[in-house]
Amino acid sequence: MDQPASLFVLGSFVVACSAKVPHLPRPGESLRAEAFTAEPGGKGLNLILGAHRLGAKVDGIFSIGTDLFSQLAHSSFAQAGLSPSMLRQVDAKTGSGIGFTDSHGENCLAVCPGANLLLSPQDIRSVEQAVRGAGLVLAQFEIGDEPILEAFSLAHDAGVQTLLNPSPFRYINQRMLEHTSVLVLNRVEAAQLAEAFGFGGQGPLKSLDDMAPTLLEQGPELIVVTLGSEGAVAYRRGAPPLHQPAFQVNVVDTLGAGDAFTAGLAVGLLQGWPLQECLRQAAACGAIMCMDVGVFDVLTNVEQLEFFLAAQETRRQW
């Protein structure tokens, strides 16, 4: 794989706990977990680590606290081969989260952002040259709007593409949307956005088809929506929707699959690959994640990806 241009991530770090349960808990219900993991996580960490393992040259900025959990951030960056210079320590609690995965691999989760919400526009200006010099600037919603607006504005002025994954979902600031080149959502987030834009209540795909032209007129050049077992669909200006089927795998745990998909897509876009090839790599990264428990140690590397795609090609020929 050729060395791609650098990817700059507006990161988030979360101590991620997850439990494997027979079914997702109902209100007031206590369940016996079949498995439990606690590991370094957060969408920002997953995205930068996923891209790093796929061979991208990565940089970024993360806000962590001064509590015991902050030590995990330093040790996990060292373990992953990521530069500790990306970490900014503030007087707050480090982010944390909890997720549940049922017997079918479906999940739900909640995140307490903590120090992540203290990442500021001033922090972004301190790394302005790195942002302007990147090939792609990537952000997610475990941090506030202000640092994203600052970074996307700097990137836009420098002619650098931006990718926004608005998760956990909140309404997208109009100026942020104007400075977003690529918008990546899952089907739940897309439905929430459709509702906000007045396109809800028509069924997921119908809402997407109706909403996409409106969104594309407001800034993004590309919108990608992941649809779980139904694959993904991409919308571009002046082109019909492009569908990417999901790879059929034995689903064990879907936590982190969306982040793996986005990392795979971002690396393909950095390489300048055709969109169909980018989507295929992204779908493969997401599928591989679903075959094991955990995220930090499971995020796809180049060798796993090549082996998986070669096996899929062999299976197709048979």
Beta strands, then each sheet from edge to edge (+ up, - down):
strand 1: 7-10
strand 2: 14-20
strand 3: 35-41
strand 4: 58-64
strand 5: 87-89
strand 6: 95-101
strand 7: 107-112
strand 8: 136-140
strand 9: 161-165
strand 10: 182-186
strand 11: 222-226
strand 12: 232-236
strand 13: 242-244
sheet 1: 5+ 4+ 1+ 8+ 9+ 10+ 11+ 12- 13+
sheet 2: 3+ 2- 6- 7+
end
